[in-house]
């Protein structure tokens, strides 16, 4: 199984650029209505315009915060480089890098342009 989370966003192209830079990934589809963020040929995140294709179950774009109770969590190879990119992007940092003793890794938390909470974590150990 390979998870392929999809989030609804207000500007697919801007969100795509934001996630590509933060995660060190690339576009796997491109477009104003739908995007796939990919790494090593695998989808790590899908982005979908709130209003495109009349999908009734994406949620309500007027009901915020988006993703309440859901975190977009990514394991990255180089947590320091990822945090440097987040700072360069002026991402809203919710929690700077710290050691999560329970998970035995380092992580940091940011908010994406639509308000979703994004966590980047190092490999355990």
Backbone as numpy.savetxt, mean C-alpha at the origin, in Angstrom:
# Nx Ny Nz CAx CAy CAz Cx Cy Cz
-1.55 -20.54 -2.70 -2.39 -19.36 -2.70 -1.51 -18.12 -2.70
-1.95 -17.11 -3.42 -1.25 -15.83 -3.47 -2.26 -14.71 -3.22
-2.21 -14.05 -2.06 -3.12 -12.93 -1.82 -2.88 -11.82 -2.84
-3.96 -11.18 -3.27 -3.88 -10.07 -4.21 -4.88 -8.99 -3.77
-4.59 -8.30 -2.66 -5.56 -7.32 -2.15 -5.86 -6.23 -3.17
-7.11 -5.76 -3.15 -7.56 -4.68 -4.00 -8.15 -3.60 -3.11
-7.73 -2.36 -3.35 -8.31 -1.23 -2.62 -8.89 -0.25 -3.62
-9.95 0.42 -3.23 -10.55 1.47 -4.04 -9.86 2.78 -3.69
-9.51 3.54 -4.72 -8.78 4.80 -4.53 -9.41 5.90 -5.37
-9.11 7.14 -5.00 -9.68 8.28 -5.72 -8.91 8.62 -6.99
-7.62 8.30 -7.06 -6.81 8.59 -8.24 -5.86 7.42 -8.46
-6.23 6.52 -9.36 -5.46 5.29 -9.57 -4.03 5.60 -9.97
-3.83 6.53 -10.88 -2.47 6.82 -11.36 -1.59 7.40 -10.27
-2.13 8.31 -9.46 -1.35 8.88 -8.36 -1.05 7.82 -7.30
-2.04 7.00 -6.97 -1.82 5.94 -5.99 -0.81 4.93 -6.51
-0.87 4.63 -7.80 0.09 3.71 -8.39 1.51 4.23 -8.23
1.72 5.49 -8.55 3.05 6.08 -8.42 3.51 6.04 -6.96
2.59 6.33 -6.03 2.91 6.35 -4.60 3.35 4.97 -4.14
2.56 3.94 -4.46 2.90 2.57 -4.03 4.13 2.03 -4.74
4.28 2.34 -6.03 5.48 1.89 -6.73 6.74 2.42 -6.06
6.72 3.71 -5.71 7.90 4.31 -5.08 8.11 3.73 -3.68
7.06 3.70 -2.87 7.20 3.23 -1.50 7.69 1.78 -1.45
7.11 0.93 -2.28 7.41 -0.50 -2.21 8.55 -0.93 -3.12
9.03 -0.03 -3.97 10.07 -0.42 -4.91 9.56 -1.41 -5.93
8.31 -1.22 -6.36 7.66 -2.12 -7.32 7.44 -1.39 -8.63
6.66 -2.02 -9.52 6.37 -1.39 -10.80 4.91 -1.62 -11.18
4.50 -0.91 -12.21 3.16 -1.07 -12.75 3.08 -2.37 -13.53
1.98 -3.10 -13.35 1.76 -4.31 -14.10 0.56 -4.21 -15.01
-0.05 -3.02 -15.09 -1.25 -2.86 -15.90 -1.34 -1.42 -16.39
-1.45 -0.49 -15.46 -1.55 0.92 -15.80 -2.94 1.32 -16.23
-3.27 2.59 -15.99 -4.55 3.12 -16.41 -5.21 3.97 -15.34
-6.26 4.66 -15.73 -6.98 5.56 -14.82 -8.00 4.84 -13.95
-8.41 3.63 -14.36 -9.47 2.93 -13.63 -8.98 1.75 -12.81
-7.87 1.13 -13.25 -7.40 -0.08 -12.58 -5.89 -0.20 -12.77
-5.23 -0.74 -11.74 -3.79 -0.92 -11.77 -3.40 -2.14 -10.96
-2.33 -2.77 -11.38 -1.71 -3.86 -10.62 -0.30 -3.41 -10.26
0.03 -3.45 -9.00 1.39 -3.18 -8.54 2.07 -4.53 -8.44
3.19 -4.70 -9.12 3.83 -6.01 -9.19 5.28 -5.96 -8.74
5.73 -7.12 -8.26 7.13 -7.31 -7.87 7.53 -8.72 -8.31
8.59 -8.81 -9.06 9.07 -10.11 -9.55 7.96 -10.90 -10.24
7.14 -10.20 -11.03 6.09 -10.86 -11.78 4.84 -11.24 -10.99
4.80 -10.89 -9.71 3.65 -11.24 -8.87 2.90 -9.99 -8.44
1.60 -10.07 -8.45 0.77 -8.95 -8.00 0.89 -8.84 -6.48
1.22 -7.63 -6.01 1.25 -7.41 -4.56 0.08 -6.53 -4.11
-0.50 -5.76 -5.05 -1.62 -4.89 -4.70 -2.35 -4.49 -5.98
-3.67 -4.43 -5.89 -4.48 -3.92 -6.99 -5.15 -2.62 -6.54
-5.25 -1.69 -7.47 -5.89 -0.39 -7.21 -7.06 -0.24 -8.17
-8.18 0.22 -7.65 -9.37 0.35 -8.49 -10.04 1.68 -8.21
-10.42 2.39 -9.27 -11.14 3.64 -9.12 -12.50 3.37 -8.49
-12.89 4.22 -7.56 -14.16 4.04 -6.86 -15.34 3.89 -7.81
-15.36 4.66 -8.88 -16.55 4.73 -9.73 -16.47 3.90 -11.00
-15.33 3.32 -11.31 -15.18 2.59 -12.56 -15.88 1.23 -12.52
-16.45 0.86 -13.65 -17.01 -0.47 -13.88 -18.21 -0.81 -13.01
-18.75 0.15 -12.31 -19.97 -0.06 -11.55 -19.94 -1.29 -10.65
-18.86 -1.44 -9.90 -18.77 -2.54 -8.93 -19.48 -2.11 -7.65
-20.61 -2.73 -7.32 -21.39 -2.27 -6.18 -20.80 -2.62 -4.82
-19.79 -3.47 -4.77 -19.28 -3.93 -3.48 -17.92 -3.35 -3.11
-17.47 -2.34 -3.82 -16.20 -1.70 -3.47 -16.32 -0.89 -2.18
-17.51 -0.47 -1.86 -17.71 0.35 -0.68 -18.21 1.72 -1.07
-18.28 2.58 -0.09 -18.81 3.92 -0.28 -17.66 4.92 -0.17
-17.33 5.65 -1.25 -16.22 6.60 -1.18 -16.46 7.75 -0.22
-17.69 7.92 0.24 -18.00 8.99 1.20 -17.89 8.53 2.64
-17.65 7.24 2.85 -17.56 6.69 4.20 -16.08 6.51 4.56
-15.59 7.35 5.46 -14.16 7.30 5.83 -14.03 7.04 7.32
-12.91 6.55 7.80 -11.67 6.30 7.06 -11.77 5.02 6.24
-11.09 5.02 5.10 -11.07 3.83 4.25 -10.27 2.74 4.94
-10.76 1.52 4.83 -10.04 0.38 5.37 -10.03 0.31 6.88
-10.99 0.94 7.55 -11.02 0.90 9.01 -10.98 -0.55 9.48
-9.96 -0.90 10.24 -9.82 -2.25 10.75 -8.98 -3.15 9.86
-8.56 -2.65 8.70 -7.72 -3.42 7.78 -6.41 -2.67 7.56
-5.30 -3.36 7.69 -3.99 -2.76 7.42 -3.41 -3.41 6.19
-2.81 -2.62 5.33 -2.07 -3.15 4.18 -0.65 -3.39 4.66
-0.26 -4.65 4.77 0.99 -5.04 5.41 1.91 -5.66 4.37
3.12 -5.11 4.24 4.08 -5.61 3.26 5.40 -5.93 3.93
5.93 -7.10 3.65 7.28 -7.45 4.10 8.24 -6.99 3.01
9.27 -6.26 3.40 10.24 -5.73 2.44 11.64 -6.22 2.80
12.49 -6.27 1.79 13.86 -6.76 1.99 14.73 -5.76 2.74
14.52 -4.46 2.50 15.37 -3.44 3.11 14.48 -2.38 3.75
14.22 -2.54 5.03 13.31 -1.65 5.75 13.84 -0.22 5.82
15.16 -0.08 5.94 15.74 1.27 6.01 15.57 2.01 4.69
15.81 1.34 3.57 15.62 1.95 2.26 14.15 2.31 2.06
13.25 1.44 2.50 11.82 1.72 2.38 11.43 2.95 3.19
11.98 3.08 4.40 11.65 4.26 5.21 12.25 5.52 4.58
13.44 5.41 4.01 14.03 6.56 3.32 13.12 7.01 2.17
12.57 6.06 1.43 11.65 6.41 0.34 10.40 7.08 0.89
9.87 6.55 2.00 8.68 7.15 2.62 8.94 8.60 3.02
10.11 8.84 3.58 10.45 10.22 3.96 10.62 11.11 2.74
11.27 10.61 1.69 11.42 11.39 0.45 10.06 11.76 -0.12
9.11 10.85 0.00 7.76 11.07 -0.53 6.93 11.96 0.39
7.47 12.27 1.55 6.74 13.02 2.56 5.44 12.31 2.96
5.53 10.98 3.03 4.38 10.18 3.47 4.07 10.52 4.93
2.82 10.50 5.29 2.42 10.72 6.68 2.85 9.51 7.50
3.82 9.71 8.37 4.34 8.62 9.20 3.49 8.53 10.46
2.88 7.38 10.65 2.07 7.15 11.84 2.91 6.58 12.98
3.92 5.79 12.62 4.84 5.23 13.61 6.18 5.01 12.91
7.23 5.70 13.36 8.54 5.53 12.72 9.08 4.12 12.97
10.16 3.74 12.29 10.70 2.39 12.45 10.96 2.04 13.91
10.57 0.82 14.26 10.79 0.32 15.61 10.90 -1.19 15.56
11.43 -1.77 16.61 11.51 -3.22 16.70 10.24 -3.72 17.36
9.54 -4.58 16.66 8.35 -5.22 17.20 8.84 -6.54 17.80
9.02 -6.55 19.11 9.57 -7.73 19.78 8.70 -8.96 19.62
7.41 -8.77 19.57 6.51 -9.91 19.46 6.63 -10.59 18.09
6.83 -9.79 17.06 6.96 -10.34 15.71 8.41 -10.63 15.34
9.33 -10.13 16.15 10.77 -10.32 15.91 11.19 -9.73 14.57
10.73 -8.48 14.34 11.16 -7.76 13.14 11.05 -6.26 13.39
11.53 -5.47 12.41 11.35 -4.02 12.45 10.21 -3.65 11.53
9.51 -2.58 11.87 8.40 -2.13 11.05 8.19 -0.64 11.20
7.47 -0.05 10.24 6.99 1.32 10.38 5.62 1.42 9.72
4.87 2.43 10.14 3.48 2.60 9.69 3.33 3.97 9.03
2.65 4.01 7.88 2.37 5.25 7.17 0.91 5.24 6.71
0.46 6.41 6.25 -0.89 6.51 5.69 -0.75 6.86 4.21
-1.51 6.17 3.37 -1.42 6.44 1.93 -2.28 7.66 1.58
-2.22 8.14 0.33 -2.96 9.35 -0.03 -4.47 9.28 0.16
-5.04 8.08 0.17 -6.48 7.94 0.39 -6.84 7.69 1.84
-5.84 7.56 2.71 -6.10 7.37 4.12 -5.93 5.94 4.61
-5.59 5.00 3.74 -5.37 3.63 4.17 -4.09 3.56 5.00
-4.09 2.73 6.03 -2.89 2.52 6.84 -2.05 1.42 6.19
-0.76 1.72 6.01 0.17 0.82 5.35 1.31 0.54 6.32
1.64 -0.74 6.52 2.74 -1.15 7.38 3.79 -1.83 6.53
5.03 -1.42 6.70 6.14 -2.10 6.05 6.97 -2.76 7.15
7.29 -4.02 6.95 8.01 -4.78 7.97 9.21 -5.49 7.34
10.24 -5.65 8.15 11.41 -6.40 7.70 11.15 -7.88 7.82
12.08 -8.65 7.29 12.04 -10.09 7.49 12.29 -10.37 8.97
11.64 -11.38 9.52 11.81 -11.71 10.95 13.28 -12.00 11.24
13.67 -11.64 12.46 15.03 -11.89 12.91 15.84 -10.65 12.83
